[in-house]
Amino acid sequence: MAIKDLKLNDGNAIPGIGFGTWQIPDGPVCVQAVEWAIEAGYRLIDTAVGYGNEKSVGQAIKESHMPRERLFISTKVQGDTKTYEGAKTEIDASLERLGVSYIDLVLIHCAKPWKEYYGVSYKSYNEENLQVWKALVEAQKAGKVKSIGVSNFGPRALANIVDNSSVVPAVDQIRYFIGLDQGEKATTDYCKAHGIVVEAYSPLNTGEILGNTRIGAIAKKYNVTIPRLALAYCVNKGYIPLPKSTHEQWIRANLDCDLALDPADMAYLDSVKYLGSFRQPD
Ligand SMILES: NC(=O)c1ccc[n+]([C@@H]2O[C@H](COP(=O)([O-])OP(=O)(O)OC[C@H]3O[C@@H](n4cnc5c(N)ncnc54)[C@H](OP(=O)(O)O)[C@@H]3O)[C@@H](O)[C@H]2O)c1
């Protein structure tokens, strides 16, 4: 059964599941994977300037012959780009590389430059993020972009935009999979309170979720694979999972995750301990 579209706070619709393209190398592998994804039924394709594969995503879109309005193409201004001019230039370059006349969703990839996001940094990028946001708002007004949002933004960085701009982000794309609910709760609560749709990136923990025996026990109960359960978990939360794969059978299989989970199982999965470290949300 197809996963339902969600409504964004700007009135646009967004597919309830998307195809992730991080770490798919530019060139034939990426073109093929995106073509398989579109053939299989994905309508939301998630790329980023930082993935270096927008050109291949654009080629796959073109070769799919899918009417442009039926696809939902999402890209991201680089996390390290923290100026108005830099963001403006990047959006124009993304349009060019993707070969489209508009992009459905552009996100600020990260609240901080990556080095500082992964390290310890007390520097605030509030002013810089407002400059980048201004470029996104203008691109939206100019019709180059339909919807705008953020990624890797926690409640403080989100509040900076919400409190200082007339445009509320439509989406926050965050790292989210079974076990991360506790670490991301402040962010997802903020999103809920402000009508911001959550996209769940790395919904399979970049493949590492597959070996989790406690999650495996619940998957067995429903007679499904761990990836299917992990994606259904995000859908049951009301978040948009963005699974990535370069294997045709997995690309297809991952679309089949419209599975209602019992509230007790959802609560159990919420409580499953994630053994990695939580990131400090900004
Ligand atoms: N905003 C951000 O900062 C950010 C960060 C990370 C990710 N993302 C987005 O989220 C997307 C997904 O996250 P991710 O790339 O970390 O990976 P993921 O979707 O969590 O996991 C992908 C891994 O799982 C494997 N896999 C996929 N489906 C499977 C299945 N049904 N059975 C067995 N193995 C399966 C894939 O294998 P193969 O590839 O070998 O087929 C790959 O190794 C990204 O591609 C990107 O679009 C965004």
The ligand as an ORCA input file, in Angstrom:
! r2SCAN-3c Opt
* xyz 0 1
  N      20.689     15.655      6.350
  C      21.742     14.937      6.659
  O      22.716     15.400      7.281
  C      21.772     13.494      6.278
  C      22.734     12.642      6.830
  C      22.692     11.301      6.487
  C      21.712     10.834      5.619
  N      20.804     11.695      5.066
  C      19.773     11.219      4.099
  O      19.171     10.010      4.567
  C      19.397      8.991      3.612
  C      19.480      7.601      4.255
  O      20.457      7.545      5.241
  P      21.781      6.662      5.093
  O      22.324      6.855      3.750
  O      22.611      6.967      6.282
  O      21.322      5.162      5.170
  P      20.112      4.224      5.645
  O      18.988      4.370      4.704
  O      19.891      4.385      7.099
  O      20.840      2.810      5.401
  C      21.422      2.499      4.149
  C      22.197      1.222      4.286
  O      21.299      0.119      4.505
  C      21.383     -0.796      3.410
  N      19.999     -1.189      3.096
  C      19.004     -0.402      2.621
  N      17.864     -1.092      2.504
  C      18.123     -2.358      2.909
  C      17.344     -3.533      3.010
  N      16.045     -3.532      2.690
  N      17.947     -4.655      3.468
  C      19.239     -4.653      3.815
  N      20.047     -3.566      3.741
  C      19.489     -2.421      3.290
  C      22.038     -0.029      2.266
  O      22.729     -0.930      1.421
  P      23.158     -0.606     -0.093
  O      23.334      0.872     -0.227
  O      24.417     -1.379     -0.259
  O      22.077     -1.096     -1.003
  C      22.985      0.885      3.030
  O      24.154      0.207      3.425
  C      20.690      9.443      2.926
  O      20.958      8.727      1.734
  C      20.422     10.904      2.752
  O      19.543     11.136      1.670
  C      20.803     13.005      5.405
*
